[in-house]
Amino acid sequence: DAGASINDLLLDRNIEINKVKHIFTTHVHGDHIDGLFSYINLFYWYFKDETNIYITDPKFVDLILMYLETTHAKKIDFPFDRIRFTIVDEDFTYEDENIKVKAIETKHMEGSKSFAYLIEEIKTGKKVLFTSDLSWHLAENDFPQVECNTMITELAHFSVEELKPKILNNEARYNSDLFI
């Protein structure tokens, strides 16, 4: 996700911005995508490497194009080769020699898609579930039923007490301790 300024976060950690090759977003609420505007703007006019952005709503791509054309005061040829957008859906999987990322649809947003991601390190087989936001009070069993070693979730719409039974009674196994 990219809610905060990606550029500042990377610079604070001494990570070169143009080394980022993939950004996976869970949904299009501002606190999960607002940082993409400055990141894409910087990539558009400065960096020459390629970056891939996985977004959950195609309207965001139109919004970015309008943003770039407004801030650069010119028509932008789109798509451009340095920044590639892929629309995530329930069948989405990304894989390279290091990781496999599988999208799992969640019920967080009405009117737009939202996803959790199961990220597997190819070499070790270790898996991380990154849920981001889920539905209010984990309604309609909005909790991914997957086996993983670690889970990262955002507790904005439900409590730890509501989450614990979903983990402890999950049909899939979680092979790690629960850290809150």
C-alpha positions, 0 to 999 in steps of 0.5 A: 500500500502507498498511503504515506509519501513513498518517496520520503519513506524510502529516502528516510531508509536510504533506499533508492526510489528507482529500485522499487519495481512493484507496488501492490495496493489493497484498495483505493481509499486515500490512506492506501494510495495517496502516496502514489501521486508524488511517487508516479510524478517523480517517476514520470519526469525523473527516473528512467527505470521501470515500475509496476503498480498493481491497483484495484480500480481502473478509475485510479489510472484515469485519475493519475493521467489527469493529475500528470497532465494537470501538473505538467500542463501538457498532454501525456501519451499514455500508457508510458513504458516506465510506469505500468499499471495492472488492475488486480482482480480475484484471479491475480497472481504475480510471481518472479524468482523470489516471491509469489503474490496472490490476491484474495478478495475482501469485503472492505469496500462497497462499490470498488474491489479490495484485496488482501495479499498472500506473499510467499517467499519461493526459496523457503516457502514461508508465507505472509498474509497482508490483509490491510483493512477488512470489513467493519467487525469482520462482517460476513466472515471477511477473513482470508482462510489461508495457511501462513507463517505471519499475518499483518492486518490493520485494526481500523475497523475491528478490535483485537478481541474480534480478530482473535477467534478468527485466527484461533478458530481458522480452518487454515493454520497460522504457524506463528505467534499472535503479536498485537 
